[in-house]
Amino acid sequence: MPAHDLTIGVGFGTKFITVNDQQIKLQIWDTAGQESFRTITRSYYRGAAGALLVYDITRRDSFENLSTWLQDVREHANPNTVIMVIGNKSDLESKRQVSREEGERFAKENDLFFLEASAKSADNVEEAFAKTAQTIQQKISSGAYDLSSESNGIKLAPSQGNSSLPSGTASSGGSGCC
């Protein structure tokens, strides 16, 4: 939208995507980036299986705050949380203050995934969610998550008798949740 309200505290949404023929329900918590909301937003990291750290490529200060937000995620989230760095507003190339290379370097130095996207044009938005969900699913399959614990933010649908899936993995007919 050309005009939008800033996130005050936390916004919530859901999104269904398909990964490897399995339907996955993402519960998305959009937390405010302002320092004044930092103590509130920290509590949302505890149950997160994935985190998208989004900065504005047209505002250097938002990029410079990434280290603080990454530290909070790593301090308060599960160690297996999938973290992606996203440079938003890639449609505003002429106003860019943070180069793509800087974003890629930050991600590489911190062992994170990286994308540039545009919420306005929807460029790479689906890819950000899909890549995060695929990586979470890979971690589930590899046993990185303790599926008996609800602290990792993952709830699985009943398997509905699909024996081709790893034990505890949501079937395509279910509504598995990451």
C-alpha positions as a Markdown table, in Angstrom:
| # | Residue | x | y | z |
|---|---|---|---|---|
| 1 | Met | 0.0 | 0.0 | 0.0 |
| 2 | Pro | 1.3 | 3.5 | -0.8 |
| 3 | Ala | 0.4 | 4.7 | 2.7 |
| 4 | His | 0.4 | 2.4 | 5.7 |
| 5 | Asp | 0.4 | 2.6 | 9.5 |
| 6 | Leu | 3.6 | 1.7 | 11.4 |
| 7 | Thr | 3.5 | -1.5 | 13.4 |
| 8 | Ile | 2.6 | -0.5 | 17.0 |
| 9 | Gly | 3.8 | -3.4 | 19.2 |
| 10 | Val | 2.9 | -6.5 | 17.3 |
| 11 | Gly | 0.7 | -7.4 | 14.3 |
| 12 | Phe | -0.4 | -10.9 | 13.5 |
| 13 | Gly | -1.2 | -12.9 | 10.3 |
| 14 | Thr | -1.3 | -16.4 | 8.9 |
| 15 | Lys | -0.1 | -17.7 | 5.6 |
| 16 | Phe | -0.4 | -21.2 | 4.0 |
| 17 | Ile | 2.3 | -22.3 | 1.7 |
| 18 | Thr | 3.2 | -25.7 | 0.2 |
| 19 | Val | 6.7 | -27.1 | 0.7 |
| 20 | Asn | 7.5 | -30.5 | -0.8 |
| 21 | Asp | 3.8 | -31.3 | -1.3 |
| 22 | Gln | 3.1 | -30.5 | 2.3 |
| 23 | Gln | 0.8 | -27.7 | 3.3 |
| 24 | Ile | 2.4 | -25.5 | 6.0 |
| 25 | Lys | 0.7 | -22.9 | 8.0 |
| 26 | Leu | 2.9 | -20.0 | 9.0 |
| 27 | Gln | 1.9 | -17.9 | 11.9 |
| 28 | Ile | 3.5 | -14.5 | 11.3 |
| 29 | Trp | 4.1 | -12.0 | 14.1 |
| 30 | Asp | 5.1 | -8.7 | 12.8 |
| 31 | Thr | 7.0 | -6.9 | 15.6 |
| 32 | Ala | 7.7 | -3.2 | 15.7 |
| 33 | Gly | 11.3 | -2.2 | 15.0 |
| 34 | Gln | 11.4 | 0.8 | 17.2 |
| 35 | Glu | 13.6 | 0.7 | 20.2 |
| 36 | Ser | 10.7 | 1.6 | 22.5 |
| 37 | Phe | 9.0 | -1.7 | 21.7 |
| 38 | Arg | 12.1 | -3.8 | 22.1 |
| 39 | Thr | 11.1 | -5.3 | 25.5 |
| 40 | Ile | 7.7 | -6.3 | 24.2 |
| 41 | Thr | 9.0 | -7.9 | 21.0 |
| 42 | Arg | 11.6 | -10.0 | 22.7 |
| 43 | Ser | 9.0 | -12.3 | 24.2 |
| 44 | Tyr | 7.8 | -13.3 | 20.7 |
| 45 | Tyr | 11.2 | -14.8 | 19.8 |
| 46 | Arg | 10.8 | -17.6 | 22.4 |
| 47 | Gly | 8.4 | -19.7 | 20.3 |
| 48 | Ala | 9.7 | -18.8 | 16.9 |
| 49 | Ala | 10.9 | -21.4 | 14.4 |
| 50 | Gly | 11.9 | -18.7 | 12.0 |
| 51 | Ala | 12.8 | -15.0 | 12.1 |
| 52 | Leu | 12.9 | -12.5 | 9.2 |
| 53 | Leu | 15.0 | -9.5 | 10.1 |
| 54 | Val | 13.9 | -6.8 | 7.7 |
| 55 | Tyr | 15.8 | -3.5 | 7.1 |
| 56 | Asp | 15.0 | -0.7 | 4.7 |
| 57 | Ile | 17.6 | -0.3 | 2.0 |
| 58 | Thr | 16.8 | 3.4 | 1.8 |
| 59 | Arg | 17.5 | 3.9 | 5.5 |
| 60 | Arg | 21.0 | 3.1 | 6.7 |
| 61 | Asp | 20.0 | 3.4 | 10.4 |
| 62 | Ser | 17.6 | 0.4 | 9.9 |
| 63 | Phe | 20.5 | -1.7 | 8.6 |
| 64 | Glu | 22.8 | -0.6 | 11.4 |
| 65 | Asn | 20.2 | -1.9 | 13.9 |
| 66 | Leu | 20.4 | -5.4 | 12.5 |
| 67 | Ser | 23.1 | -6.4 | 14.9 |
| 68 | Thr | 20.9 | -5.5 | 17.9 |
| 69 | Trp | 17.9 | -7.4 | 16.6 |
| 70 | Leu | 20.0 | -10.4 | 15.7 |
| 71 | Gln | 21.5 | -10.5 | 19.2 |
| 72 | Asp | 18.0 | -10.4 | 20.6 |
| 73 | Val | 16.8 | -13.3 | 18.4 |
| 74 | Arg | 19.9 | -15.4 | 19.3 |
| 75 | Glu | 19.6 | -14.6 | 23.0 |
| 76 | His | 15.8 | -15.3 | 23.3 |
| 77 | Ala | 14.9 | -17.8 | 20.5 |
| 78 | Asn | 15.6 | -21.5 | 20.1 |
| 79 | Pro | 19.2 | -22.1 | 18.8 |
| 80 | Asn | 17.7 | -23.8 | 15.8 |
| 81 | Thr | 15.6 | -20.8 | 14.7 |
| 82 | Val | 16.0 | -20.1 | 11.0 |
| 83 | Ile | 17.0 | -16.5 | 10.5 |
| 84 | Met | 16.8 | -14.6 | 7.3 |
| 85 | Val | 18.0 | -11.0 | 6.6 |
| 86 | Ile | 15.8 | -9.1 | 4.1 |
| 87 | Gly | 16.6 | -5.8 | 2.5 |
| 88 | Asn | 13.2 | -4.3 | 1.8 |
| 89 | Lys | 12.2 | -1.6 | -0.7 |
| 90 | Ser | 14.4 | -3.0 | -3.5 |
| 91 | Asp | 12.0 | -1.1 | -5.9 |
| 92 | Leu | 13.6 | 2.2 | -4.6 |
| 93 | Glu | 17.0 | 1.6 | -6.1 |
| 94 | Ser | 17.5 | 5.4 | -6.7 |
| 95 | Lys | 17.1 | 6.0 | -3.0 |
| 96 | Arg | 19.4 | 3.2 | -1.8 |
| 97 | Gln | 21.7 | 3.9 | 1.2 |
| 98 | Val | 22.7 | 0.2 | 1.8 |
| 99 | Ser | 24.3 | -1.7 | -1.0 |
| 100 | Arg | 23.3 | -5.3 | -1.7 |
| 101 | Glu | 26.8 | -6.4 | -1.0 |
| 102 | Glu | 26.7 | -4.9 | 2.5 |
| 103 | Gly | 23.5 | -6.9 | 3.2 |
| 104 | Glu | 25.0 | -10.1 | 1.8 |
| 105 | Arg | 28.2 | -9.6 | 3.8 |
| 106 | Phe | 26.3 | -9.1 | 7.1 |
| 107 | Ala | 24.3 | -12.3 | 6.4 |
| 108 | Lys | 27.4 | -14.3 | 5.4 |
| 109 | Glu | 29.3 | -13.1 | 8.5 |
| 110 | Asn | 26.5 | -14.2 | 10.7 |
| 111 | Asp | 25.6 | -17.4 | 8.9 |
| 112 | Leu | 22.2 | -16.2 | 7.8 |
| 113 | Phe | 20.1 | -16.3 | 4.7 |
| 114 | Phe | 19.8 | -13.1 | 2.6 |
| 115 | Leu | 17.3 | -11.7 | 0.2 |
| 116 | Glu | 16.4 | -8.3 | -1.1 |
| 117 | Ala | 12.6 | -7.8 | -1.6 |
| 118 | Ser | 10.0 | -5.2 | -2.2 |
| 119 | Ala | 6.8 | -5.4 | -0.2 |
| 120 | Lys | 5.3 | -2.8 | -2.7 |
| 121 | Ser | 5.9 | -4.9 | -5.9 |
| 122 | Ala | 5.8 | -8.2 | -4.0 |
| 123 | Asp | 9.3 | -9.1 | -5.5 |
| 124 | Asn | 10.8 | -12.0 | -3.4 |
| 125 | Val | 8.2 | -11.8 | -0.7 |
| 126 | Glu | 6.9 | -15.3 | -1.4 |
| 127 | Glu | 10.5 | -16.5 | -1.7 |
| 128 | Ala | 11.3 | -15.2 | 1.8 |
| 129 | Phe | 8.5 | -17.2 | 3.4 |
| 130 | Ala | 9.1 | -20.3 | 1.2 |
| 131 | Lys | 12.9 | -20.4 | 1.9 |
| 132 | Thr | 12.3 | -20.0 | 5.6 |
| 133 | Ala | 9.6 | -22.7 | 5.7 |
| 134 | Gln | 11.8 | -25.1 | 3.5 |
| 135 | Thr | 14.7 | -24.7 | 5.9 |
| 136 | Ile | 12.5 | -25.2 | 9.0 |
| 137 | Gln | 11.1 | -28.4 | 7.3 |
| 138 | Gln | 14.6 | -29.6 | 6.6 |
| 139 | Lys | 15.5 | -29.1 | 10.3 |
| 140 | Ile | 12.4 | -31.0 | 11.3 |
| 141 | Ser | 13.3 | -33.9 | 9.0 |
| 142 | Ser | 16.9 | -34.0 | 10.3 |
| 143 | Gly | 15.7 | -34.1 | 13.9 |
| 144 | Ala | 17.1 | -30.7 | 14.9 |
| 145 | Tyr | 13.9 | -29.9 | 16.6 |
| 146 | Asp | 12.5 | -31.7 | 19.6 |
| 147 | Leu | 8.9 | -32.2 | 18.4 |
| 148 | Ser | 7.7 | -33.2 | 21.8 |
| 149 | Ser | 8.4 | -29.7 | 23.0 |
| 150 | Glu | 6.1 | -26.8 | 22.2 |
| 151 | Ser | 8.9 | -24.3 | 23.0 |
| 152 | Asn | 10.2 | -24.5 | 19.4 |
| 153 | Gly | 7.0 | -23.0 | 17.9 |
| 154 | Ile | 6.2 | -26.1 | 15.7 |
| 155 | Lys | 3.0 | -28.0 | 15.9 |
| 156 | Leu | 2.4 | -30.9 | 13.6 |
| 157 | Ala | -0.9 | -32.1 | 12.2 |
| 158 | Pro | -1.9 | -35.8 | 12.7 |
| 159 | Ser | -0.1 | -37.9 | 10.0 |
| 160 | Gln | -3.4 | -39.3 | 8.6 |
| 161 | Gly | -1.6 | -42.6 | 7.8 |
| 162 | Asn | 0.9 | -41.3 | 5.3 |
| 163 | Ser | 3.8 | -43.7 | 5.8 |
| 164 | Ser | 6.1 | -42.0 | 3.3 |
| 165 | Leu | 6.7 | -39.1 | 5.7 |
| 166 | Pro | 9.3 | -39.1 | 8.5 |
| 167 | Ser | 7.7 | -39.9 | 11.9 |
| 168 | Gly | 6.1 | -36.7 | 13.3 |
| 169 | Thr | 6.0 | -34.9 | 10.0 |
| 170 | Ala | 2.8 | -33.2 | 8.9 |
| 171 | Ser | 1.1 | -34.8 | 5.9 |
| 172 | Ser | 0.0 | -32.9 | 2.9 |
| 173 | Gly | -3.6 | -33.3 | 3.9 |
| 174 | Gly | -3.1 | -31.9 | 7.3 |
| 175 | Ser | -2.5 | -28.3 | 8.4 |
| 176 | Gly | 1.0 | -28.6 | 9.8 |
| 177 | Cys | 2.3 | -25.5 | 11.4 |
| 178 | Cys | 5.7 | -23.8 | 11.5 |
